[in-house]
């Protein structure tokens, strides 16, 4: 799990991407990015993070925690983000989704959940 605080923008995106890639390379099958405590979320910065992750094979499940009441993330950004990753409104839900997810080999952010 990676809890992000502060801001995600073009300046901080490479640092965040490096931390996430490090977690993937340390053998973590699934990854939860907790954005619920961020102050500023720049959609271009977040896009840069996911583009960096796309260069690596993520075989597990990628879940993002985002507070829908937060003013840091706009509704359009939340909607577009939900097209590529699973969005959860709390950490417990994201962790449960990862626990139920299988490992895919397509390098996609969303793994097929098993029942």
TATAUR-V204469 format. One record per run of one state. SS is the DSSP state (A for helix, B for strand, O for the rest). FROM is the first residue (numbers start at 0). LEN is the number of residues. If there is no record, write none. Layout:
# TATAUR-V204469
ss from len
SS FROM LEN
SS FROM LEN
This chain:
# TATAUR-V204469
ss from len
O 0 1
B 1 7
O 8 4
A 12 13
O 25 5
B 30 11
O 41 1
A 42 12
O 54 7
B 61 4
O 65 9
A 74 7
O 81 4
B 85 3
O 88 2
A 90 10
B 100 1
O 101 11
B 112 1
O 113 2
